Amino acid sequence: MANTASARKRIRQTVTRTARNHARKARMRTFVKKVETAIATGDKSAANDALRTAQPEMQRASGKGVVHANTVARKLSRLAARIKALPSA
């Protein structure tokens, strides 16, 4: 157990930050899922729109240090490639 006031404060800060980071990561996953769903339906324009809204959210997560920047770059690249491979209707 924390003995000093500063250690108790660090515990409080860690709890807050952990909750915030978890929420950011979950939000990012939700946006990615929307893109995945649009790809699964085969609707290229909907998938493009979903990716356009997911990209800033994913970039924000990497900017805040929740996920590594290269992880976000890889995921965006793979999603974009899958959307590009869809037949244009």
LINTA-V620458 format. One record per pair of residues at least 24 apart in sequence whose C-alpha atoms are under 10 Angstrom apart, sorted by the first residue. I is the first residue (numbers start at 0). J is the second residue. D is the distance in Angstrom with one decimal. If there is no record, write none. Layout:
I;J;D
I;J;D
This chain:
17;65;9.7
19;65;9.5
20;60;8.3
20;63;8.5
20;64;8.7
20;65;6.0
20;66;9.3
21;65;8.3
22;65;10.0
23;56;8.5
23;57;9.0
23;59;8.6
23;60;6.3
23;61;9.9
23;63;9.1
23;65;7.4
23;66;9.6
24;56;9.4
24;57;8.6
24;60;6.8
24;61;9.6
24;65;6.8
24;66;7.7
26;53;9.5
26;56;7.8
26;57;8.8
26;60;9.1
27;53;7.2
27;54;9.0
27;55;9.4
27;56;6.0
27;57;5.6
27;58;9.2
27;59;9.0
27;60;7.2
27;66;9.9
27;71;9.9
28;53;9.1
28;56;9.5
28;57;8.6
29;53;8.8
30;54;8.6
30;56;7.7
30;57;8.3
31;56;9.5
31;57;8.5
31;74;8.9
31;75;9.1
31;78;8.7
34;78;7.8
34;79;9.7
34;82;9.0
35;78;8.0
35;81;9.4
35;82;9.4
37;82;9.1
38;78;8.7
38;81;7.5
38;82;6.5
38;84;9.9
38;85;7.7
39;82;9.9
39;85;9.7
41;82;8.7
41;85;6.6
41;86;7.8
41;87;9.0
41;88;9.0
42;82;8.9
42;85;8.0
42;86;8.7
42;87;8.2
42;88;7.8
43;81;9.8
43;82;6.3
43;83;8.0
43;84;9.2
43;85;6.3
43;86;7.5
43;87;6.3
43;88;7.5
44;82;9.0
44;85;10.0
44;87;8.5
44;88;8.9
45;82;9.8
46;78;9.2
46;79;9.1
46;81;9.6
46;82;6.6
46;83;9.7
46;85;9.5
47;78;9.6
47;79;8.1
47;82;7.0
47;83;9.0
50;75;8.1
50;78;7.7
50;79;7.7
50;82;9.0
51;79;10.0
